[in-house]
Amino acid sequence: MRISAKGRYALAEVISMAQQYNNGEHITVISISEKLGISKIYLEQVFSLLKKAKIVSSTKVPRADIC
């Protein structure tokens, strides 16, 4: 079975979020991008697809609250 690049990145993104879930901290696309070494812009596109599929949800957080 072949998995597309977006599919691989989506899986990596979901796994990364799951690993950080219990920390109680905000998880940002930027932090995932840096951790995985993937372009932030590309991950935002992947994240948008995950949101449309209702696999993940998001909230807007003021930048001052992100450490």
C-alpha positions in Angstrom: 0.0 0.0 0.0 1.3 3.5 -0.9 0.7 6.4 1.4 1.0 10.0 0.0 3.4 12.5 1.5 0.4 14.4 3.0 -0.8 11.2 4.5 2.6 10.5 6.1 2.8 14.0 7.4 -0.7 13.9 8.8 0.1 10.7 10.7 3.3 12.2 12.0 1.4 15.3 13.1 -1.3 13.3 14.9 1.3 11.1 16.7 3.3 14.2 17.8 0.1 15.8 19.2 -0.9 12.6 21.0 2.5 12.4 22.6 2.2 15.9 23.9 -1.5 15.7 24.9 -1.0 14.9 28.6 1.4 17.8 29.2 -1.5 20.2 29.3 0.3 22.7 27.2 -0.8 24.3 23.9 0.5 22.4 20.9 1.3 24.7 18.0 1.9 24.0 14.4 5.2 25.8 14.7 6.3 23.5 17.5 5.4 20.4 15.5 7.1 21.8 12.4 10.3 22.4 14.3 10.1 19.0 16.0 9.5 17.1 12.8 11.6 19.3 10.5 8.6 19.9 8.2 7.6 23.2 6.6 5.1 25.2 8.8 3.1 26.2 5.7 2.8 22.6 4.5 1.8 21.4 8.0 -0.9 24.1 8.1 -2.3 22.6 4.9 -2.2 19.1 6.4 -3.8 20.4 9.7 -6.6 22.0 7.7 -7.4 18.6 6.1 -7.4 17.0 9.6 -9.7 19.7 10.9 -12.1 19.2 8.0 -12.1 15.4 8.7 -12.8 16.2 12.4 -9.7 14.3 13.5 -8.3 17.3 15.3 -9.7 20.6 16.6 -8.1 23.9 17.2 -8.5 27.1 19.2 -6.9 30.5 18.7 -4.6 31.4 21.5 -3.0 34.9 21.9 0.7 34.8 21.1 1.5 36.1 24.6 0.1 32.9 26.1 2.4 30.6 24.1 5.7 29.9 25.8 
